[in-house]
Amino acid sequence: MPKVKVPRKTTNVDMTAMCDVAFLLLTFFMLTSNFVAKEPIVVAVPSSISEFKIQERDILTVLIDKEGKVFIGLDAQNDRREVLDSVGKAYSISFTEKELNEYSKIGMMGVPIERMQAFLALKQEERDSKESALGIPTDSLNNQFKVWIRKARKVNSNLRLAIKADSQTPYKVIKDVMATLVEIKENRYNLITSLEKDPNQ
Amino acid sequence: MAEMQEKEGKKGKKQKQKKHPTRVDLTPMVDLGFLLITFFMLTTSMLKPQTMEISVPSKDKVQEDEVNKVKASQAMTILLGKDNTLYYFFGNGENGLPPVLINTDYSSEGVRTVLMTKNYDVMKQVEQLKKDKADKKVNEEDYKTRLSEYRASKNAPVVMIKAADDSNYKNLVDILDEMNICNIGRYAIVDITPEDLALMAKTTTAAK
């Protein structure tokens, strides 16, 4: 019995077009995006109708979590070394070249300066642990936060402050931070919020 | 694909140089492309966050402001309490009588209505301005200057925001947001006084 031959269709599809699309998209994503800075804690920011965008570069983010722990992060890697060095000097701690290099890789941190050396000696994976997220002291007796901001400002005068706080943060913490900023004459800053629809429109 | 070229090669009698297929299988390359796309999509943030810009006067400037106090008819104070409570009163309590606190909330029927009624003239002007802008009667620059002009007009209300320590950050942002929505150009975040706190506590217990 003669077999009926089913014509075999080739399963090969021309991939060139698909490849083009994939790389086009890839290029698009590479050019339009900036990396998400890793944050030691997750905060849920409140929403507002404000559509004001912050400048692209030279941002100092002040992250405040629910319990009122304060973290700071500089976006410019080159500035980080210098800032840590000068903050260290203010507390008469001298950091080695290796420690400075280590620090320049960290996006955001909240460690009291006296524990900084121990923190930098940790491995990268261990830094994210709960114990390392102590927060920078902001109380009036030991206001390291103030020193950090002041030194950062000295290193980069174009710096823009952005406060990113959790919705549930008690106002007291915010007030302390704001009062500190006023004290060192940082009168303009941005509050990071998520977008909400303007009821007037 | 490759077979086609082979067939062609057999046709010619001349010993042709063996033709290499010019087509390459691109599937792995596509795979790689999409893998990288996925990576970039997951690790990047496309949009910059929205922010609210605030400028706080420095300490010496505040004292100066206190000297030229606001007129009682324009002044309004908003008190933010714990558990999302919100109180407000008009005037600056200069006539000796303690101000009467009125309880409201953060909803659009609450404090927003109050602010909008208080700021009615400015709201109307701004609305007109926005309409003009939509009709292309005013350009972007004009719009901005006139908007800030209206907002800072002499007769517009001046709002003092006093947040208690046990209110939260969301409350503050909400109120600042309301200031933007209701086009109030002159407002300040002021430290809460013990009198305000006592007043707030009294009103809360009275309501219960």
Interface residues (C-beta under 8 A of the other chain):
Chain A: T10 N12 D14 M15 T16 M18 C19 A22 F23 L25 L26 F29 M30 T32 S33 N34 F35 V36 V45 P46 S47 S48 I49 S50 E51 F52 K53 I54 E56 I64 A162 K164 A165 D166 S167 Q168 T169 P170 Y171 K172 V173 I174 K175 M178 L181 V182 E183 K185 N187 R188 Y189 N190 L191 I192 T193 S194 L195 E196 D198 P199 N200
Chain B: M1 D25 L26 T27 M29 V30 G33 F34 L36 I37 F40 M41 T43 T44 S45 M46 K48 P49 Q50 T51 M52 E53 I54 S55 V56 P57 S58 K59 L80 S108 R112 A163 A164 D165 D166 S167 N168 Y169 K170 N171 L172 V173 D174 L176 D177 N180 I181 I189 D191
